[in-house]
Amino acid sequence: MQNVQALVSRLAKHHGMDMRTCTRCNKTFELSPDNFYYHKNRRGDKVPQKHCKQCEVSRVADWRARNLEHHQEYIKNYRETNKVRIKQVLADYYQRNRETKDAYSAEWCQANPEARRAIARRWAQRNKDKINAKTHNYRARKQGAEGSHTDAELVAILEQQGYLCYWCDLCIEEKYEADHYIPLSRGGTNYSSNIVMSCRRCNASKADLLPDEFVEKRSLVRPPAPDVALASRAAA
């Protein structure tokens, strides 16, 4: 085997090729990024590793299999402490490869409609507040209403209400909707100060009614009014 490796090396030198023998599998490869990973030494120079790519991939896979819990904990902590950096790296990568990524995404979605819908449903379930804020802001822009709010503000309002419907005190920890206290069509704004969290039934039946009109319609006990100093241009 050593004689074969030596012959390969001599032939490579004869043809002007740099070769390296992997220290793990003892196979000889052309010295290039296709066959070896490179890293920086103490002087900052990029140098090839002593073992080939295939051996390095196998070594890392074996280590992860033996240290699965430790590896998962490391990945979790790294993602938690480097959220901004990871987000920026992914954004930069997408911008550099936008056409390719968009084409692949469109092709995958077309070939996997059920999986795409399942992913969309899971995302919507985890991001109710983002969807509520986006929907409300869109409606407000269409109606020319002032103001906007964020998903974080909706979460804060929900917590302030103790996860109870603003109108009927039903528990809405799992299913809730953002409701404009003064409807947009009646002069209400889209600021968070004009938002209350309600159950689906109350939000649907209130529609474009003013608070007094809705309370009278449903024979409810009038809850204390939220801070609507910025919420309404006119409540008529």
N, C-alpha and C positions, 0 to 999 in steps of 0.2 A: 504493500500500500504506500509506504514511504517513497519507494522508487517511482511509483506512478505520480505522486504529488510533486516530486522533484522534477520529473519530466515535464509536467504541466507548467511548472514555474519557469523552466528553461525555455520552453516554447513561447510562453507569454513574453518573456524578456526579449526574445529574438524578434518578436513582432511589435515591440515597443509598448506592451500593456503592463500596467501595474497589477499585481496579484496579491492576494492575502489568503492565508489558510485559517479557517475558523478554529478557535481553540477548544470548541466543544464537540463539533462533529468531524473535525480534521479534514474537511473538504476545502478545496481551493477555488476561490471565486475571483472574478475581476473586481478590483477595488473601485467601487462606484456606489452612489446612493441607492442604486437598485438592489444591491446585495448587502450593504452594511448601513446601520444607523450611525449618525455622526453626533458627537457631543463636544462641548467646549472644555479645553483643559484649563489649568490654572492661569496660563498666560492669555487665555481668551481665544486660542486658535481652535478651529473646528477640526477634530480628528476622528477617524473611524473607530468604532468599537472593535474589540478583539474577536467577537463571535458574530456570525452572520445574522441576517434579519430573521430567518426561519427559526434559528435556535433561540434568539431573543424573544420572539413571540411565544414560543413554547415555554421558556423559562418564566415569563410573566404570567402566562395562563396557569402554570403549575403553582406559582406562589399565591395567586388569587384563590385557587381552589383550596389551598391549605389554610389560608387566612381570610376566608370569606367575610366573616363578621367584622374583622378589623378593617378590611378594605371598604366595606359598605359604610362603616362609621366614618372613615377618612373622607370618602366622597361626600357624604352628607355634610360634614363639618366644612369641607372646602367650599361647597356650593353655598352654604349659609353665610360664610365670611367673605365670599367673593362675588356676591350677586351683581354688583354694578359692573365689575370687570367682565364677568361671563356674558352679561347682557350686551355689553359693548362689543365683545369679540364676535358674538353671534350676529349682531347687527352689521358689523363690518364685513363678515363673511357673506351675509345675504346680499349686501350691496355689490360685492365683487362678483357674485354668481347669481344675480337676480334672474336673468333670463332662463338659465339652466334649472334653477330651483323652482321657478314658477311653472315651467314646462313639465317637470317631473311631478309636481304637486297636482297639476291639472290632469295629467295622465293617470296618476294613482287614484285620484278621486273618481274619475270616470270608470276605472276598472274595479273599484271597491266601494260602491255606493252605500251598502249596508254598514260597513266599517266606518265610513266617513260620518254617517248619521249618528252612529253610536258614540264616536269621539265628540261630535258636536253636542250631543245630549249630556255627556259627562262634563264637558267644559261649562255648559250652561248651568248645570246643577251646582258646580263649584263656584260659579261667578255670577250669582243672581244680582248682586249689588251693582256690578259693572254693567250688566244688561239693563237694569232699571235706570241707572244714571244715564247711560247712552240713549235709551229710548226717550226718557223725559227731556233731555237736552235737545234731541232731534225734534220732538214735538214742539218744544218751546221756540226753537228757531223758525219752524214753519209758521207758527202763529205770531211771530214777532214779539214774543215775551222777553222781558229783561231777565238777566241772571243765568247762572248755571250752578251745578253741584257735582260732587264727586261721589264715587262709591264708598269712600271712607266716611264721608258725612252721613250717608244713609245708614251705615253700620252704627255710627254714634247715636243717631236718632233712635234706632231700634233698641239699642242698649238702654238709652234714657227712658224709653217706654216700658222697660222690663220685659221685652219680647211679648207684649200684649197689644192687641188691636187698639188703636187710638179711640175708636168709636164704640166698640162693643166689649172690649176687654177679653176677647178670645185669644188664647195662646197662639202666637204666630211664629214660633221659633223655627219651624220647618218651612211653612208656606206664608209668604207675606208679599205685599205690594206697596210701592211708594205712591202716596196720594197727595195731590195738590190741595192744601187746606182751602184756599180760595182758587177755584178753577181758573185755568189759563184763559178760557173763553169769557170769564167774568172779571178780568182785570188782574188776576193773580200773576205773580212772577215765578221764575224758576229757581230762585234762591233757596238754599236749604232751610231757611227760616219759614218758608211756606210749604214745607214737606212734612207730612206725618206718615207713619207706617200703619197700614191697615190690613185686614183680611181681604181675601178676594171678593167675598160677598158685599162687604161694605163699600169697597172701592168701585165695584161695578154698579151698585144701586145708587151711589152718590152721584156718579157721572159729573154733570155740570151744575149740580145744585150748590148753593151757598151753605155753609155750616148750619145756620138756623133752619133753613128749608129742609135739609137732610135729617136733622134731629127731629123735627116735627113730623116728617114723613114716616120715620121708623119708630117714633115714640121712644126715643132714647134719652138718657140723662145727658145733658150737655156737658161735655168734658171741658176742663179749663183750656182757654185758647192759647195756642203757642205764640211765640214772639213773631208777630206779623208786621212789625214796623217797616220792614223792607219788602214785605211779601205782596203788597197790593197797591196798585195805582188807584184803583177804584173798586169798591166791593158792591157795585150796583150793576 
